[in-house]
Amino acid sequence: AGPTQGITPPHQFHLVVLEFAPTFPRNESAFVANFQIVVDYNEGQPKSLRVAGRAWEPRLSFCRGQPTVMFPPTCSGIASSMTCQIKNVSEVPISFECRIPSRYRNLFWFADPFGQLLPLESSSKVAHFCPNSEKVFSAPMYCVAKCVEDPDNTVEGPLKSLMPPAIGMEDAAPTYVLQFVGHGKGPAISLDPDNLDLGAVRANDEVKNQVVILNSSSLTVHYSVAFAFVEQPGAPPKDVGEGALVLGRSDGSVAGRCTETLEITFVSPCRGRFEYRITVTPKGGSEVSPGARGVSLTLRAEVQYPYIQIADLRTASATLQPQSMMWIQFQVD
């Protein structure tokens, strides 16, 4: 308190500044003090002034007390988001900053990591997650909270000279930790069409077609292409079926939000039912990732021989022969 003594003229008043400067926080209970005011040196009957003050440490609550934030399964190259609720559980204004270690910022980030909260106020921050491969990712999120200085507590003017010098103390800046966990899925690629029927095809005729590979993520996807011949009743031998189909490429890459065209050529030397399963599998780097799931399409074709039908048979021979003998002579069924 200051000044600690003085003279008050009749019918006047005197200002005494009481300063509350706690050296440690006590969120649960208040600091209480009693000041004895002695009037006209009558120490036997002092006046008592009881004061109380609260010293709050910045305190936040995240996601209703949950220590972990789980993002939904997300395809590689596609960003998902999760809303994190932040509440000021203290009775002082707080400013905060959400921080993610730099080595994880390509996977997890905040569009706006800063904020301020009034006493007992809540707000929301949107966190984003974008995986670059098919696996589980985890990163810590640190939140630094600081008290916001109340301008009403600033002493200005002549009374400032009566204030004792401020004690050199650093502002409390508690750090809170929250764990982010996200599950990355394979790249979002698809085929158009996902089912291809060549219909009736003549043997030894070359049939060409195209399949579009669509990458709906924002990352470049490397892929491999393979096909398998489906053996079924009425189908030719497996080696004949595998030799009848030729793919334009066995691997490649497609940029984010772009498409690539896969050429397909089909030539069959014999008739029969042909069915294939063509699979495009994303690769991690130069190798196919273990457990990587590809997208498939079914290719079908019904191969037939070209044929003619003899409706009538005539001869210019001088000797007439029965028509049945002419069919036998020409070896026609």
C-alpha positions in Angstrom: 0.0 0.0 0.0 1.2 3.5 -0.6 1.5 6.1 0.8 1.8 4.4 4.2 1.0 7.7 6.1 -0.3 11.1 5.5 -2.6 14.0 6.6 -6.2 14.4 5.5 -7.6 18.0 5.7 -11.2 18.5 7.1 -13.9 17.3 4.7 -11.3 16.0 2.3 -10.1 12.6 1.3 -6.9 10.9 0.6 -6.2 8.2 -2.0 -4.2 5.1 -1.0 -3.1 2.7 -3.7 -3.3 -1.0 -2.8 -1.3 -3.2 -5.0 -1.8 -6.9 -5.4 1.3 -8.6 -6.9 1.3 -12.4 -6.2 4.4 -14.3 -6.8 2.7 -17.6 -7.5 -0.8 -18.6 -8.8 -3.6 -20.0 -6.6 -6.5 -20.8 -8.8 -8.5 -22.7 -6.2 -8.6 -20.0 -3.4 -8.1 -16.3 -2.9 -5.3 -14.4 -1.2 -6.6 -12.5 1.9 -4.9 -9.7 3.8 -5.9 -7.3 6.6 -4.6 -3.7 6.7 -4.5 -1.8 10.0 -5.3 1.9 9.6 -4.3 4.0 12.7 -6.1 7.3 12.9 -4.6 10.2 15.0 -1.9 7.9 16.4 -4.6 6.0 18.3 -3.0 2.6 18.0 -5.3 1.1 20.5 -8.3 1.3 18.2 -7.1 0.8 14.6 -9.4 0.5 11.7 -9.3 -2.8 9.9 -9.4 -3.1 6.1 -9.8 -6.6 4.7 -8.8 -7.2 1.1 -8.9 -10.3 -1.1 -7.4 -11.0 -4.5 -7.2 -13.9 -6.9 -4.0 -15.0 -8.7 -5.0 -17.0 -11.8 -2.7 -19.1 -13.8 -3.8 -19.4 -17.5 -5.7 -22.7 -17.7 -7.2 -24.2 -20.8 -9.3 -27.2 -21.5 -9.1 -29.0 -24.9 -11.7 -31.2 -26.6 -13.7 -31.6 -23.3 -10.7 -33.2 -21.6 -9.8 -35.8 -24.2 -6.0 -36.3 -24.5 -6.1 -37.5 -28.2 -7.8 -36.2 -31.3 -8.5 -38.9 -33.9 -8.9 -37.8 -37.5 -11.1 -39.8 -39.9 -9.4 -42.2 -42.3 -8.1 -39.9 -45.1 -6.8 -40.7 -48.6 -3.3 -39.7 -49.4 -3.1 -36.2 -50.8 -6.6 -35.2 -49.5 -6.9 -33.0 -46.5 -9.4 -33.7 -43.7 -10.3 -31.5 -40.8 -11.3 -31.8 -37.2 -12.7 -29.1 -34.9 -10.9 -28.7 -31.6 -12.8 -26.9 -28.8 -10.7 -24.8 -26.5 -12.1 -23.4 -23.3 -10.7 -20.9 -20.8 -11.4 -22.4 -17.4 -9.7 -19.5 -15.5 -11.2 -16.0 -14.7 -8.6 -13.9 -16.5 -8.3 -13.1 -20.3 -6.0 -15.5 -22.1 -4.1 -15.4 -25.4 -2.9 -18.7 -26.8 -1.0 -20.2 -29.7 -1.2 -23.8 -31.0 2.1 -25.1 -32.1 3.0 -28.3 -34.1 6.7 -29.4 -34.5 8.0 -28.3 -37.8 8.7 -31.9 -38.9 5.0 -32.7 -38.7 3.6 -29.5 -40.3 3.3 -31.1 -43.7 0.9 -33.6 -42.2 -0.9 -31.6 -39.5 -1.5 -27.9 -39.3 -3.8 -25.1 -38.2 -5.1 -22.4 -40.6 -5.2 -19.9 -37.7 -3.2 -21.1 -34.7 -3.7 -17.9 -32.6 -6.6 -16.8 -30.4 -7.8 -14.9 -27.3 -10.4 -16.0 -24.8 -12.3 -14.0 -22.2 -12.8 -15.6 -18.7 -14.7 -18.9 -19.0 -15.1 -18.3 -22.8 -14.9 -21.1 -25.4 -13.9 -21.1 -29.0 -13.0 -23.6 -31.8 -10.0 -24.1 -33.9 -9.9 -26.3 -37.0 -7.0 -28.7 -37.4 -6.1 -30.2 -40.7 -4.6 -33.6 -41.7 -3.2 -34.6 -45.1 -1.3 -38.0 -45.2 1.3 -38.7 -47.9 1.2 -42.5 -47.6 -1.0 -45.4 -46.3 -0.1 -45.7 -42.6 -0.9 -44.2 -39.2 0.5 -40.8 -38.4 0.9 -39.2 -34.9 2.1 -35.8 -33.8 2.0 -33.7 -30.6 0.2 -30.4 -30.5 1.5 -27.8 -28.0 -0.6 -24.9 -26.8 1.1 -22.0 -25.1 -1.3 -19.9 -23.0 -0.5 -16.4 -21.6 -2.4 -13.9 -19.5 -3.6 -10.8 -21.3 -2.7 -7.6 -19.4 -5.8 -5.8 -18.2 -5.4 -2.0 -19.0 -7.6 -1.1 -16.0 -4.8 -2.4 -13.7 -2.3 0.2 -15.0 -1.4 3.0 -12.7 -0.8 6.3 -14.5 -0.3 9.9 -13.6 1.1 11.3 -10.2 0.2 8.1 -8.4 2.7 6.2 -10.4 5.5 7.8 -8.5 4.1 6.4 -5.3 4.2 2.8 -6.6 7.1 0.6 -5.6 9.2 -0.8 -8.4 7.8 -3.8 -10.2 9.3 -7.2 -9.2 11.1 -8.7 -12.2 9.0 -11.8 -13.0 8.3 -13.6 -16.2 4.7 -14.1 -17.2 3.5 -17.6 -16.6 3.1 -19.4 -19.9 1.8 -23.0 -19.3 2.1 -25.4 -22.1 -0.6 -28.0 -22.8 -0.1 -31.1 -25.0 -2.6 -32.8 -27.2 -1.9 -35.8 -29.4 -3.1 -35.8 -33.0 -3.6 -39.2 -34.7 -4.5 -39.7 -38.3 -4.9 -42.8 -40.5 -3.7 -42.4 -44.1 -5.4 -44.5 -46.8 -4.2 -45.3 -50.3 -4.3 -42.6 -53.0 -7.8 -41.9 -54.3 -7.5 -43.3 -57.9 -10.4 -44.6 -60.0 -11.0 -46.1 -63.4 -13.4 -44.9 -66.0 -15.1 -47.1 -67.1 -15.0 -49.7 -64.3 -16.5 -52.4 -66.6 -15.7 -52.8 -70.3 -17.5 -55.2 -72.7 -16.0 -55.5 -76.3 -19.1 -57.4 -77.4 -18.8 -59.8 -80.4 -15.3 -59.8 -81.9 -14.1 -61.6 -85.0 -11.1 -63.8 -84.5 -7.8 -62.3 -85.6 -9.3 -58.8 -85.7 -7.5 -56.1 -83.7 -9.7 -54.2 -81.2 -8.4 -51.1 -79.4 -9.9 -49.3 -76.4 -9.0 -46.9 -73.7 -9.3 -46.7 -69.9 -9.0 -43.4 -68.0 -7.0 -43.4 -64.7 -8.3 -40.6 -62.5 -6.3 -39.2 -59.5 -8.7 -37.3 -57.3 -6.0 -36.5 -54.7 -3.6 -33.6 -54.7 -0.5 -35.7 -54.8 1.2 -37.4 -57.7 0.5 -41.2 -57.6 2.8 -43.8 -59.0 1.1 -47.0 -60.1 1.6 -50.4 -61.7 -0.8 -52.1 -64.1 -1.4 -55.9 -64.3 -4.1 -58.2 -65.7 -5.3 -61.7 -65.0 -7.1 -64.0 -67.4 -10.3 -65.5 -65.8 -10.7 -69.2 -66.7 -14.3 -70.3 -67.1 -16.4 -72.7 -69.1 -16.2 -71.9 -72.8 -12.9 -70.0 -72.4 -9.8 -70.9 -74.4 -6.6 -72.1 -72.7 -4.9 -69.8 -70.3 -1.8 -69.2 -72.4 -4.0 -68.2 -75.4 -6.0 -65.8 -73.3 -3.0 -64.2 -71.8 -1.4 -63.7 -75.2 -4.5 -62.1 -76.7 -4.5 -58.9 -74.5 -1.8 -56.3 -74.6 -1.7 -53.2 -72.2 -0.2 -50.0 -73.3 2.0 -49.7 -70.2 2.9 -51.7 -67.1 3.5 -48.7 -64.8 3.4 -44.9 -64.7 2.3 -41.9 -62.7 -0.5 -39.5 -62.7 -0.3 -35.9 -61.3 -2.7 -34.6 -58.6 -6.2 -33.9 -59.8 -5.2 -35.2 -63.3 -5.9 -38.2 -65.5 -3.9 -40.7 -67.6 -5.1 -42.9 -70.5 -4.3 -46.6 -70.6 -4.4 -48.1 -74.1 -5.8 -51.7 -74.4 -5.3 -53.9 -77.5 -7.1 -57.2 -77.9 -6.4 -59.8 -80.7 -7.6 -63.4 -80.4 -6.6 -66.2 -82.7 -9.5 -68.4 -81.8 -13.1 -68.2 -80.7 -14.4 -68.4 -77.2 -15.3 -66.3 -74.1 -12.5 -64.0 -72.9 -12.7 -62.3 -69.5 -9.9 -60.4 -67.8 -9.4 -58.6 -64.5 -7.2 -55.4 -65.0 -5.8 -53.9 -61.8 -4.2 -50.6 -61.2 -2.2 -50.5 -57.9 -0.7 -47.4 -56.3 3.0 -47.6 -55.4 4.9 -46.0 -52.5 8.1 -44.7 -54.2 9.4 -47.3 -56.6 7.9 -50.3 -54.9 4.3 -51.4 -54.4 3.4 -50.7 -50.8 2.6 -53.8 -48.7 -1.1 -54.0 -48.3 -1.8 -51.5 -51.0 -5.2 -51.9 -52.5 -5.7 -51.3 -56.2 -8.7 -50.6 -58.4 -9.9 -53.1 -60.9 -12.1 -53.3 -64.0 -13.5 -56.3 -65.8 -12.9 -56.7 -69.6 -15.1 -59.2 -71.6 -15.2 -60.2 -75.2 -17.0 -62.9 -77.2 -14.8 -64.0 -80.1 -16.4 -65.7 -83.1 -15.0 -67.1 -86.4 -16.2 -65.4 -89.6 -18.5 -67.8 -91.4 -20.7 -68.0 -94.6 -23.7 -70.2 -95.3 -24.2 -72.0 -98.7 -27.8 -71.7 -99.5 -27.8 -73.5 -102.9 -25.4 -75.6 -105.1 -25.6 -75.8 -108.9 -23.4 -77.4 -111.6 -23.0 -76.9 -115.4 -22.1 -80.5 -116.0 -23.7 -82.2 -119.0 -24.5 -85.2 -116.8 -27.1 -84.3 -114.3 -26.3 -85.5 -110.8 -28.5 -85.6 -107.7 -28.1 -82.6 -105.5 -27.2 -84.7 -102.5 -24.2 -86.2 -104.5 -23.0 -82.6 -105.3 -23.0 -81.7 -101.5 -20.9 -84.8 -100.8 -18.6 -84.1 -103.7 -17.9 -80.6 -102.5 -17.5 -81.9 -98.9 -20.0 -79.5 -97.4 -22.0 -80.4 -94.4 
